Amino acid sequence: MGFWWRPLGVLASVMLVALILWAASGGVAALGFLVGIQAFVMARRLWQEYRLSRWLENPDEVDPPDAAGTWGDIFYRLQKLQRRQRASRSELTTALEQFEHAAQAVPDAMVILNGTEQIEWCNPASRSYLGLDCERDQGQFVRYLMRQAHFLEFLDAADYSRRLVCKSPINRELTLSVQLVPFGEGKKLLVARDITDLERVDAMRRDFIANVSHELRTPLTVVGGFVETLAETADLPPAESRRYFDLMLDHTRRMQRLLDDLLILSRLESADHSLSDEPVNVPEMVRALKSEAESLSRGRHRVAVRISSGMWLRGSQQEIRSALGNLVSNAVRYTPEGGEITLAWYERDGETAFSVKDTGEGIAAEHIPRLTERFYRVDRSRSRETGGTGLGLAIVKHVLTRHGAHLDIQSTPGRGSTFSAIFPAQRVLAAPENAQVIPFPALDQGAA
């Protein structure tokens, strides 16, 4: 009703004036007045329509029309509608830009396919994983660009609950998990995720289970066989019976050492296992390790100590003791009888290091990068003969990593090896004033 009152009022006024002219001057005057009014209204209407047309053609360049009366109301409402549309368009543009930025930042490859499997859009990660470029490949059929048989079968199946695990077509070292997701009307979203690390961890888990099973199978078989023999043999000679029990005890201890090392690794890898921060008297620990090495060697080796630094460490005394002890026990196990083992604690190039040098058989260069892997052995049969579990250096690596340190391995086949645990300066602290440090001969760098 608000729209009609003004034009109806104008019409009523015009009719009233026409009636007055009719009464005063006759019908010709009234008719002429009405024709003039009609011509004025038509001209004004054409003018306003022209202004409206110009404005609608270029709303951003032409100023909006300004008029009074009914046309003023129409122009005002159109301007109000235009402002709402601009605000909505700005919000949509902002939302679209945010979506594009988010999609470009997503580490997974994302490709939008239309109903005919043509590429409409893809993010930058698609180049690294799938070899697709949005500017170059837009409008191309994805089947023509990725022709692997397993991928084409995956597209044909159109099973949105299924994931395809495959190698990247441009980088065979990457393993991808590919999935199709319904997107919009008749479109599909192709998502490819890098699961290389997950596959590697899963492979490590499978290898770990296989290795543990293999390590436990031999001692369990031996112990089980002896138990069956003892159960089935009534009168077994004491000497043979003692030999059986000694072998069972050795294999039982081997399984116990393996389980102990597994528990240590599990504790080191646990997120709840925080690193203690206590002063560690390394010089005194090195001397204790020398005594343990001599006890383990039983006179088969010459064990020497070279301490040229009185510095201590900050960290977990138990973990550091375990790591350095593993290095020493390995040297005793793998050094032939009559060989020499040297334990050293020294400072060099702003760092402090503990090293174990032996005169064993040495290690070929291709084995050194893998020595800290769990259950990795250069010579499996010899490792079992010496009682090793294959986890010692893995424990050393974890302990040193937790302390910001690293393990350096230098070895020459036929001439021996040197394992060095090198600690950063922030882990080193001066010995307390009341600590007694026994002087030792200076360490020569060649021994280290």
BAGURO-166981 format. One record per residue (C-alpha): residue number from 1; x, y, z; residue in one letter. Coordinates in nm, 2 decimals, m for minus. Layout:
N
nr / xx / yy / zz / rest
NUM / X / Y / Z / A
...
This chain:
448
nr / xx / yy / zz / rest
1 / 0.00 / 0.00 / 0.00 / M
2 / 0.29 / 0.24 / 0.06 / G
3 / 0.38 / 0.23 / m0.31 / F
4 / 0.04 / 0.33 / m0.44 / W
5 / m0.05 / 0.63 / m0.23 / W
6 / 0.18 / 0.87 / m0.42 / R
7 / 0.09 / 0.78 / m0.78 / P
8 / m0.28 / 0.77 / m0.69 / L
9 / m0.25 / 1.11 / m0.53 / G
10 / m0.08 / 1.26 / m0.84 / V
11 / m0.35 / 1.10 / m1.06 / L
12 / m0.63 / 1.24 / m0.85 / A
13 / m0.47 / 1.59 / m0.86 / S
14 / m0.44 / 1.57 / m1.24 / V
15 / m0.81 / 1.46 / m1.28 / M
16 / m0.92 / 1.74 / m1.05 / L
17 / m0.73 / 2.00 / m1.25 / V
18 / m0.88 / 1.85 / m1.58 / A
19 / m1.23 / 1.87 / m1.44 / L
20 / m1.18 / 2.23 / m1.33 / I
21 / m1.05 / 2.32 / m1.68 / L
22 / m1.34 / 2.14 / m1.83 / W
23 / m1.58 / 2.34 / m1.63 / A
24 / m1.40 / 2.67 / m1.69 / A
25 / m1.27 / 2.65 / m2.05 / S
26 / m1.44 / 2.35 / m2.20 / G
27 / m1.35 / 2.00 / m2.30 / G
28 / m1.08 / 2.10 / m2.55 / V
29 / m0.87 / 2.27 / m2.28 / A
30 / m0.92 / 1.98 / m2.04 / A
31 / m0.82 / 1.73 / m2.32 / L
32 / m0.51 / 1.93 / m2.41 / G
33 / m0.41 / 1.94 / m2.05 / F
34 / m0.44 / 1.57 / m2.02 / L
35 / m0.24 / 1.51 / m2.34 / V
36 / 0.04 / 1.74 / m2.22 / G
37 / 0.05 / 1.56 / m1.88 / I
38 / 0.07 / 1.23 / m2.06 / Q
39 / 0.35 / 1.35 / m2.29 / A
40 / 0.54 / 1.48 / m1.99 / F
41 / 0.50 / 1.15 / m1.80 / V
42 / 0.61 / 0.95 / m2.10 / M
43 / 0.92 / 1.17 / m2.16 / A
44 / 1.01 / 1.15 / m1.79 / R
45 / 0.96 / 0.78 / m1.79 / R
46 / 1.19 / 0.73 / m2.10 / L
47 / 1.45 / 0.95 / m1.94 / W
48 / 1.45 / 0.76 / m1.61 / Q
49 / 1.45 / 0.42 / m1.80 / E
50 / 1.75 / 0.55 / m1.99 / Y
51 / 1.93 / 0.64 / m1.67 / R
52 / 1.84 / 0.31 / m1.52 / L
53 / 1.97 / 0.12 / m1.82 / S
54 / 2.30 / 0.31 / m1.82 / R
55 / 2.34 / 0.24 / m1.45 / W
56 / 2.26 / m0.13 / m1.48 / L
57 / 2.50 / m0.18 / m1.77 / E
58 / 2.79 / m0.02 / m1.57 / N
59 / 2.70 / m0.02 / m1.20 / P
60 / 3.06 / 0.02 / m1.09 / D
61 / 3.14 / 0.31 / m1.33 / E
62 / 2.81 / 0.51 / m1.35 / V
63 / 2.67 / 0.69 / m1.05 / D
64 / 2.34 / 0.56 / m0.94 / P
65 / 2.04 / 0.77 / m1.06 / P
66 / 1.89 / 1.03 / m0.82 / D
67 / 1.52 / 1.12 / m0.86 / A
68 / 1.21 / 1.21 / m0.67 / A
69 / 0.88 / 1.04 / m0.64 / G
70 / 0.81 / 0.69 / m0.75 / T
71 / 1.13 / 0.66 / m0.95 / W
72 / 1.33 / 0.78 / m0.65 / G
73 / 1.18 / 0.49 / m0.45 / D
74 / 1.27 / 0.24 / m0.73 / I
75 / 1.63 / 0.37 / m0.75 / F
76 / 1.67 / 0.36 / m0.38 / Y
77 / 1.55 / 0.00 / m0.35 / R
78 / 1.77 / m0.10 / m0.64 / L
79 / 2.07 / 0.06 / m0.47 / Q
80 / 1.99 / m0.11 / m0.15 / K
81 / 1.97 / m0.45 / m0.33 / L
82 / 2.30 / m0.37 / m0.51 / Q
83 / 2.47 / m0.30 / m0.17 / R
84 / 2.35 / m0.63 / m0.03 / R
85 / 2.47 / m0.81 / m0.34 / Q
86 / 2.81 / m0.65 / m0.32 / R
87 / 2.84 / m0.74 / 0.05 / A
88 / 2.73 / m1.10 / m0.03 / S
89 / 2.98 / m1.11 / m0.32 / R
90 / 3.25 / m0.98 / m0.10 / S
91 / 3.18 / m1.25 / 0.16 / E
92 / 3.17 / m1.52 / m0.11 / L
93 / 3.50 / m1.39 / m0.26 / T
94 / 3.66 / m1.39 / 0.09 / T
95 / 3.53 / m1.74 / 0.16 / A
96 / 3.66 / m1.86 / m0.18 / L
97 / 4.00 / m1.70 / m0.12 / E
98 / 4.02 / m1.86 / 0.22 / Q
99 / 3.92 / m2.20 / 0.07 / F
100 / 4.19 / m2.17 / m0.20 / E
101 / 4.45 / m2.07 / 0.05 / H
102 / 4.36 / m2.36 / 0.28 / A
103 / 4.35 / m2.60 / m0.01 / A
104 / 4.69 / m2.48 / m0.13 / Q
105 / 4.83 / m2.52 / 0.22 / A
106 / 4.70 / m2.87 / 0.27 / V
107 / 4.99 / m3.12 / 0.24 / P
108 / 4.77 / m3.37 / 0.06 / D
109 / 4.72 / m3.36 / m0.31 / A
110 / 4.36 / m3.25 / m0.40 / M
111 / 4.21 / m3.27 / m0.75 / V
112 / 3.85 / m3.17 / m0.85 / I
113 / 3.71 / m3.37 / m1.14 / L
114 / 3.39 / m3.30 / m1.33 / N
115 / 3.14 / m3.55 / m1.44 / G
116 / 3.36 / m3.66 / m1.74 / T
117 / 3.67 / m3.69 / m1.52 / E
118 / 3.83 / m3.37 / m1.65 / Q
119 / 4.05 / m3.17 / m1.42 / I
120 / 3.88 / m2.85 / m1.30 / E
121 / 4.12 / m2.76 / m1.03 / W
122 / 4.42 / m2.90 / m0.83 / C
123 / 4.64 / m2.77 / m0.55 / N
124 / 5.02 / m2.73 / m0.55 / P
125 / 5.07 / m3.06 / m0.37 / A
126 / 4.93 / m3.24 / m0.68 / S
127 / 5.25 / m3.15 / m0.87 / R
128 / 5.47 / m3.31 / m0.61 / S
129 / 5.26 / m3.63 / m0.56 / Y
130 / 5.08 / m3.68 / m0.89 / L
131 / 5.27 / m3.47 / m1.14 / G
132 / 4.96 / m3.25 / m1.22 / L
133 / 4.98 / m2.88 / m1.28 / D
134 / 4.66 / m2.67 / m1.24 / C
135 / 4.74 / m2.42 / m1.51 / E
136 / 4.88 / m2.67 / m1.76 / R
137 / 4.64 / m2.96 / m1.70 / D
138 / 4.31 / m2.78 / m1.64 / Q
139 / 4.04 / m2.93 / m1.86 / G
140 / 4.25 / m3.24 / m1.94 / Q
141 / 4.11 / m3.59 / m1.88 / F
142 / 4.28 / m3.74 / m1.57 / V
143 / 4.29 / m4.08 / m1.74 / R
144 / 4.52 / m3.94 / m2.02 / Y
145 / 4.76 / m3.80 / m1.76 / L
146 / 4.77 / m4.09 / m1.52 / M
147 / 4.76 / m4.42 / m1.71 / R
148 / 4.87 / m4.67 / m1.45 / Q
149 / 4.65 / m4.98 / m1.47 / A
150 / 4.58 / m5.00 / m1.10 / H
151 / 4.47 / m4.63 / m1.10 / F
152 / 4.24 / m4.67 / m1.39 / L
153 / 4.08 / m4.97 / m1.23 / E
154 / 4.03 / m4.76 / m0.91 / F
155 / 3.86 / m4.49 / m1.11 / L
156 / 3.63 / m4.74 / m1.29 / D
157 / 3.53 / m4.90 / m0.96 / A
158 / 3.41 / m4.56 / m0.82 / A
159 / 3.40 / m4.72 / m0.48 / D
160 / 3.42 / m4.42 / m0.24 / Y
161 / 3.48 / m4.64 / 0.06 / S
162 / 3.80 / m4.79 / m0.09 / R
163 / 4.15 / m4.65 / m0.07 / R
164 / 4.42 / m4.72 / m0.33 / L
165 / 4.78 / m4.76 / m0.19 / V
166 / 5.03 / m4.71 / m0.47 / C
167 / 5.36 / m4.55 / m0.55 / K
168 / 5.37 / m4.19 / m0.68 / S
169 / 5.39 / m4.18 / m1.06 / P
170 / 5.67 / m3.92 / m1.05 / I
171 / 5.86 / m4.03 / m0.73 / N
172 / 5.89 / m4.41 / m0.67 / R
173 / 6.01 / m4.34 / m0.32 / E
174 / 5.67 / m4.20 / m0.21 / L
175 / 5.38 / m4.42 / m0.12 / T
176 / 5.04 / m4.26 / m0.16 / L
177 / 4.70 / m4.34 / m0.03 / S
178 / 4.44 / m4.23 / m0.29 / V
179 / 4.07 / m4.18 / m0.23 / Q
180 / 3.77 / m4.06 / m0.43 / L
181 / 3.51 / m3.84 / m0.26 / V
182 / 3.18 / m3.72 / m0.41 / P
183 / 3.19 / m3.35 / m0.46 / F
184 / 2.91 / m3.12 / m0.56 / G
185 / 2.67 / m3.23 / m0.84 / E
186 / 2.83 / m3.51 / m1.04 / G
187 / 3.19 / m3.41 / m0.94 / K
188 / 3.46 / m3.60 / m0.76 / K
189 / 3.74 / m3.49 / m0.53 / L
190 / 4.06 / m3.70 / m0.57 / L
191 / 4.27 / m3.69 / m0.26 / V
192 / 4.63 / m3.84 / m0.24 / A
193 / 4.81 / m3.85 / 0.09 / R
194 / 5.17 / m3.93 / 0.15 / D
195 / 5.19 / m4.24 / 0.38 / I
196 / 5.56 / m4.32 / 0.32 / T
197 / 5.65 / m4.28 / 0.68 / D
198 / 5.35 / m4.49 / 0.79 / L
199 / 5.45 / m4.76 / 0.55 / E
200 / 5.80 / m4.75 / 0.68 / R
201 / 5.69 / m4.77 / 1.04 / V
202 / 5.46 / m5.06 / 0.95 / D
203 / 5.75 / m5.24 / 0.78 / A
204 / 5.97 / m5.18 / 1.08 / M
205 / 5.69 / m5.32 / 1.31 / R
206 / 5.67 / m5.63 / 1.09 / R
207 / 6.05 / m5.67 / 1.09 / D
208 / 6.06 / m5.61 / 1.46 / F
209 / 5.80 / m5.88 / 1.53 / I
210 / 5.98 / m6.12 / 1.29 / A
211 / 6.32 / m6.05 / 1.45 / N
212 / 6.19 / m6.09 / 1.81 / V
213 / 6.02 / m6.42 / 1.71 / S
214 / 6.34 / m6.54 / 1.55 / H
215 / 6.56 / m6.44 / 1.84 / E
216 / 6.33 / m6.62 / 2.09 / L
217 / 6.27 / m6.93 / 1.88 / R
218 / 6.62 / m7.07 / 1.91 / T
219 / 6.66 / m7.05 / 2.30 / P
220 / 6.30 / m7.17 / 2.34 / L
221 / 6.36 / m7.47 / 2.11 / T
222 / 6.68 / m7.56 / 2.30 / V
223 / 6.52 / m7.53 / 2.64 / V
224 / 6.21 / m7.72 / 2.53 / G
225 / 6.42 / m7.99 / 2.37 / G
226 / 6.63 / m8.04 / 2.69 / F
227 / 6.32 / m8.04 / 2.91 / V
228 / 6.17 / m8.31 / 2.69 / E
229 / 6.49 / m8.51 / 2.70 / T
230 / 6.51 / m8.48 / 3.08 / L
231 / 6.14 / m8.58 / 3.11 / A
232 / 6.18 / m8.89 / 2.89 / E
233 / 6.52 / m9.01 / 3.03 / T
234 / 6.50 / m9.16 / 3.37 / A
235 / 6.87 / m9.23 / 3.44 / D
236 / 7.07 / m8.95 / 3.29 / L
237 / 7.44 / m8.94 / 3.38 / P
238 / 7.51 / m8.65 / 3.62 / P
239 / 7.78 / m8.49 / 3.39 / A
240 / 7.54 / m8.49 / 3.09 / E
241 / 7.25 / m8.37 / 3.31 / S
242 / 7.47 / m8.08 / 3.44 / R
243 / 7.56 / m7.99 / 3.08 / R
244 / 7.19 / m7.98 / 2.98 / Y
245 / 7.11 / m7.75 / 3.28 / F
246 / 7.40 / m7.52 / 3.20 / D
247 / 7.29 / m7.49 / 2.84 / L
248 / 6.93 / m7.42 / 2.95 / M
249 / 7.05 / m7.16 / 3.20 / L
250 / 7.26 / m6.99 / 2.92 / D
251 / 6.96 / m6.97 / 2.68 / H
252 / 6.73 / m6.86 / 2.96 / T
253 / 6.97 / m6.58 / 3.05 / R
254 / 6.99 / m6.49 / 2.68 / R
255 / 6.61 / m6.46 / 2.67 / M
256 / 6.61 / m6.25 / 2.99 / Q
257 / 6.87 / m6.01 / 2.84 / R
258 / 6.66 / m5.98 / 2.53 / L
259 / 6.35 / m5.90 / 2.73 / L
260 / 6.54 / m5.65 / 2.95 / D
261 / 6.67 / m5.47 / 2.64 / D
262 / 6.32 / m5.46 / 2.49 / L
263 / 6.18 / m5.31 / 2.81 / L
264 / 6.46 / m5.05 / 2.81 / I
265 / 6.39 / m4.95 / 2.45 / L
266 / 6.02 / m4.93 / 2.53 / S
267 / 6.08 / m4.70 / 2.83 / R
268 / 6.32 / m4.48 / 2.63 / L
269 / 6.06 / m4.43 / 2.35 / E
270 / 5.77 / m4.37 / 2.59 / S
271 / 5.64 / m4.01 / 2.59 / A
272 / 5.57 / m4.04 / 2.96 / D
273 / 5.94 / m4.12 / 3.03 / H
274 / 6.08 / m3.78 / 3.11 / S
275 / 6.46 / m3.71 / 3.10 / L
276 / 6.61 / m3.65 / 3.45 / S
277 / 6.86 / m3.36 / 3.49 / D
278 / 7.12 / m3.47 / 3.75 / E
279 / 7.49 / m3.43 / 3.76 / P
280 / 7.68 / m3.74 / 3.63 / V
281 / 8.04 / m3.80 / 3.74 / N
282 / 8.16 / m3.94 / 3.41 / V
283 / 8.53 / m3.98 / 3.51 / P
284 / 8.43 / m4.20 / 3.80 / E
285 / 8.19 / m4.39 / 3.57 / M
286 / 8.46 / m4.46 / 3.32 / V
287 / 8.68 / m4.61 / 3.59 / R
288 / 8.39 / m4.83 / 3.70 / A
289 / 8.33 / m4.93 / 3.34 / L
290 / 8.70 / m5.03 / 3.32 / K
291 / 8.65 / m5.27 / 3.62 / S
292 / 8.34 / m5.42 / 3.46 / E
293 / 8.52 / m5.46 / 3.12 / A
294 / 8.80 / m5.65 / 3.30 / E
295 / 8.55 / m5.87 / 3.48 / S
296 / 8.37 / m5.95 / 3.15 / L
297 / 8.70 / m6.01 / 2.97 / S
298 / 8.83 / m6.25 / 3.24 / R
299 / 9.19 / m6.16 / 3.14 / G
300 / 9.14 / m6.22 / 2.77 / R
301 / 9.21 / m5.85 / 2.68 / H
302 / 9.42 / m5.56 / 2.80 / R
303 / 9.19 / m5.28 / 2.92 / V
304 / 9.33 / m4.92 / 2.94 / A
305 / 9.18 / m4.59 / 3.05 / V
306 / 9.27 / m4.25 / 2.93 / R
307 / 9.10 / m3.95 / 3.10 / I
308 / 9.20 / m3.60 / 3.00 / S
309 / 8.89 / m3.42 / 3.12 / S
310 / 8.74 / m3.38 / 3.46 / G
311 / 8.41 / m3.25 / 3.33 / M
312 / 8.08 / m3.40 / 3.43 / W
313 / 7.75 / m3.43 / 3.24 / L
314 / 7.39 / m3.32 / 3.31 / R
315 / 7.13 / m3.59 / 3.24 / G
316 / 7.01 / m3.93 / 3.35 / S
317 / 7.28 / m4.12 / 3.52 / Q
318 / 7.11 / m4.45 / 3.47 / Q
319 / 7.06 / m4.39 / 3.09 / E
320 / 7.42 / m4.26 / 3.03 / I
321 / 7.55 / m4.56 / 3.24 / R
322 / 7.35 / m4.80 / 3.02 / S
323 / 7.47 / m4.64 / 2.69 / A
324 / 7.84 / m4.63 / 2.78 / L
325 / 7.82 / m4.97 / 2.93 / G
326 / 7.68 / m5.11 / 2.60 / N
327 / 7.97 / m4.96 / 2.41 / L
328 / 8.22 / m5.12 / 2.65 / V
329 / 8.05 / m5.47 / 2.65 / S
330 / 8.03 / m5.47 / 2.27 / N
331 / 8.41 / m5.40 / 2.25 / A
332 / 8.48 / m5.69 / 2.49 / V
333 / 8.25 / m5.93 / 2.30 / R
334 / 8.39 / m5.85 / 1.95 / Y
335 / 8.76 / m5.81 / 2.03 / T
336 / 8.96 / m6.13 / 1.98 / P
337 / 9.15 / m6.27 / 2.28 / E
338 / 9.48 / m6.09 / 2.33 / G
339 / 9.34 / m5.76 / 2.19 / G
340 / 9.34 / m5.42 / 2.35 / E
341 / 9.05 / m5.20 / 2.46 / I
342 / 9.09 / m4.84 / 2.55 / T
343 / 8.83 / m4.63 / 2.73 / L
344 / 8.87 / m4.25 / 2.69 / A
345 / 8.70 / m3.94 / 2.83 / W
346 / 8.83 / m3.62 / 2.67 / Y
347 / 8.74 / m3.27 / 2.52 / E
348 / 8.79 / m3.18 / 2.16 / R
349 / 8.66 / m2.91 / 1.93 / D
350 / 8.43 / m2.76 / 2.20 / G
351 / 8.26 / m3.10 / 2.27 / E
352 / 8.32 / m3.37 / 2.53 / T
353 / 8.33 / m3.73 / 2.42 / A
354 / 8.35 / m4.08 / 2.56 / F
355 / 8.52 / m4.33 / 2.32 / S
356 / 8.58 / m4.70 / 2.32 / V
357 / 8.87 / m4.81 / 2.09 / K
358 / 8.93 / m5.18 / 2.02 / D
359 / 9.17 / m5.39 / 1.81 / T
360 / 8.90 / m5.62 / 1.68 / G
361 / 8.82 / m5.73 / 1.33 / E
362 / 8.67 / m5.39 / 1.23 / G
363 / 8.35 / m5.33 / 1.03 / I
364 / 8.31 / m5.27 / 0.66 / A
365 / 8.19 / m4.93 / 0.56 / A
366 / 7.86 / m5.05 / 0.41 / E
367 / 7.75 / m5.18 / 0.75 / H
368 / 7.82 / m4.87 / 0.96 / I
369 / 7.51 / m4.67 / 0.88 / P
370 / 7.28 / m4.96 / 0.99 / R
371 / 7.46 / m5.06 / 1.31 / L
372 / 7.21 / m4.88 / 1.53 / T
373 / 6.91 / m5.05 / 1.38 / E
374 / 6.74 / m5.30 / 1.60 / R
375 / 6.86 / m5.66 / 1.55 / F
376 / 7.10 / m5.56 / 1.28 / Y
377 / 7.42 / m5.77 / 1.29 / R
378 / 7.72 / m5.78 / 1.07 / V
379 / 7.77 / m6.15 / 1.16 / D
380 / 7.46 / m6.31 / 1.31 / R
381 / 7.62 / m6.63 / 1.41 / S
382 / 7.91 / m6.46 / 1.59 / R
383 / 7.67 / m6.22 / 1.77 / S
384 / 7.47 / m6.51 / 1.91 / R
385 / 7.79 / m6.69 / 2.02 / E
386 / 7.90 / m6.38 / 2.21 / T
387 / 7.56 / m6.34 / 2.38 / G
388 / 7.46 / m6.02 / 2.21 / G
389 / 7.08 / m5.93 / 2.17 / T
390 / 7.12 / m5.70 / 1.87 / G
391 / 6.97 / m5.41 / 2.06 / L
392 / 7.27 / m5.26 / 2.24 / G
393 / 7.35 / m4.99 / 1.98 / L
394 / 6.98 / m4.91 / 1.93 / A
395 / 6.97 / m4.84 / 2.31 / I
396 / 7.29 / m4.63 / 2.28 / V
397 / 7.14 / m4.42 / 1.99 / K
398 / 6.81 / m4.36 / 2.18 / H
399 / 6.99 / m4.25 / 2.50 / V
400 / 7.23 / m4.02 / 2.31 / L
401 / 6.95 / m3.86 / 2.11 / T
402 / 6.76 / m3.79 / 2.43 / R
403 / 7.06 / m3.61 / 2.56 / H
404 / 7.13 / m3.41 / 2.24 / G
405 / 7.44 / m3.62 / 2.17 / A
406 / 7.53 / m3.84 / 1.88 / H
407 / 7.73 / m4.16 / 1.81 / L
408 / 8.04 / m4.15 / 1.58 / D
409 / 8.17 / m4.48 / 1.44 / I
410 / 8.51 / m4.51 / 1.29 / Q
411 / 8.63 / m4.85 / 1.18 / S
412 / 8.88 / m5.01 / 0.95 / T
413 / 8.85 / m5.39 / 0.86 / P
414 / 9.13 / m5.58 / 1.02 / G
415 / 9.25 / m5.29 / 1.24 / R
416 / 8.96 / m5.23 / 1.48 / G
417 / 8.69 / m4.98 / 1.56 / S
418 / 8.63 / m4.67 / 1.77 / T
419 / 8.28 / m4.59 / 1.90 / F
420 / 8.25 / m4.23 / 2.03 / S
421 / 7.96 / m4.08 / 2.23 / A
422 / 7.99 / m3.71 / 2.17 / I
423 / 7.80 / m3.48 / 2.40 / F
424 / 7.72 / m3.11 / 2.32 / P
425 / 7.85 / m2.82 / 2.53 / A
426 / 7.51 / m2.76 / 2.70 / Q
427 / 7.52 / m3.10 / 2.86 / R
428 / 7.87 / m3.05 / 3.00 / V
429 / 7.93 / m2.90 / 3.35 / L
430 / 8.23 / m2.85 / 3.57 / A
431 / 8.29 / m3.10 / 3.85 / A
432 / 8.18 / m2.98 / 4.19 / P
433 / 8.46 / m2.83 / 4.41 / E
434 / 8.44 / m3.11 / 4.66 / N
435 / 8.46 / m3.39 / 4.39 / A
436 / 8.79 / m3.58 / 4.38 / Q
437 / 8.92 / m3.64 / 4.03 / V
438 / 9.22 / m3.88 / 4.00 / I
439 / 9.46 / m3.76 / 3.73 / P
440 / 9.52 / m4.00 / 3.44 / F
441 / 9.78 / m3.98 / 3.15 / P
442 / 9.68 / m3.74 / 2.88 / A
443 / 9.48 / m3.88 / 2.59 / L
444 / 9.65 / m3.90 / 2.26 / D
445 / 9.42 / m3.82 / 1.97 / Q
446 / 9.51 / m4.13 / 1.79 / G
447 / 9.38 / m4.35 / 2.07 / A
448 / 9.05 / m4.17 / 2.07 / A
